[in-house]
Amino acid sequence: LSTWVSACQESWNGAPTDLENGILGAFEDFLDALVKLDIPVFIVSAETGMGVIPASAETRQFCDILGMVNQRAAKAATEAFFCVSGLTIKIK
């Protein structure tokens, strides 16, 4: 998801103030499509909220939007895992 959010942010042609809603809306559409699949789907994303606060406004916006996308993905998932330092922790 982190690469997808980054690509959306880089290719955004709308008003800067609409970026968050645009990406979140597109992700909700993606989640709606996943519900229709009859196969397991694994979603992988980076965690950006546990480190240093970025200096640039654009990078802070990326981290905020990715955090919201990650929350929506975890909420929609039947299971969610946090992987760090080679360890996997089930969080849902």
C-alpha positions in Angstrom: 0.0 0.0 0.0 2.8 2.4 0.7 4.0 2.3 -2.9 0.5 2.7 -4.2 -0.2 5.8 -1.9 3.1 7.3 -3.0 2.2 6.8 -6.7 -1.2 8.3 -6.2 0.3 11.3 -4.4 2.9 11.8 -7.2 0.4 11.5 -10.0 -2.3 13.6 -8.4 -3.7 16.2 -10.8 -6.5 17.6 -8.6 -6.4 20.3 -6.0 -3.9 19.6 -3.3 -6.7 19.9 -0.7 -8.6 17.1 -2.4 -5.6 14.6 -2.3 -6.5 12.9 0.9 -10.2 12.4 0.0 -9.2 11.2 -3.5 -6.8 8.6 -2.3 -9.1 7.4 0.5 -12.0 7.2 -2.0 -10.0 5.2 -4.4 -8.9 2.8 -1.6 -12.5 2.3 -0.5 -13.4 1.4 -4.1 -10.5 -1.1 -4.0 -11.8 -2.6 -0.7 -15.3 -2.9 -2.2 -13.8 -4.8 -5.1 -11.9 -7.2 -2.8 -15.1 -8.2 -1.0 -16.3 -9.7 -4.3 -13.3 -12.0 -4.7 -13.5 -15.6 -3.6 -9.8 -15.9 -2.9 -7.5 -14.9 0.0 -5.9 -11.5 -0.5 -2.7 -10.4 1.3 -2.0 -6.7 1.6 1.4 -5.4 2.6 2.2 -1.9 3.7 4.9 0.0 5.5 4.3 1.5 9.0 5.4 5.2 8.9 4.0 6.4 12.2 6.6 5.0 14.6 9.6 7.1 13.5 10.8 10.6 13.2 8.3 13.2 12.0 9.3 14.1 8.5 10.5 17.7 7.8 8.6 18.3 4.6 4.9 18.9 4.4 4.5 16.6 1.5 6.1 13.7 3.3 4.0 14.4 6.4 0.9 14.3 4.3 2.1 11.0 2.8 2.5 9.5 6.3 -0.9 10.7 7.4 -2.7 9.4 4.3 -0.8 6.0 4.5 -1.8 5.7 8.2 -5.5 6.2 7.3 -5.2 3.7 4.4 -3.5 1.2 6.8 -6.3 1.7 9.3 -9.0 1.1 6.7 -7.2 -2.0 5.5 -6.9 -3.5 9.0 -10.5 -2.7 9.8 -11.6 -4.5 6.6 -9.3 -7.5 7.1 -10.3 -10.7 8.9 -6.7 -10.9 10.2 -3.9 -8.4 10.5 -0.3 -8.8 11.4 2.6 -6.5 12.4 6.0 -7.7 11.2 9.1 -6.1 12.7 12.7 -7.4 13.1 11.8 -10.7 11.7 9.0 -11.3 14.1 5.3 -11.5 13.2 2.7 -10.3 15.8 -1.0 -10.9 15.2 -2.9 -7.7 16.0 -6.3 -8.8 14.7 
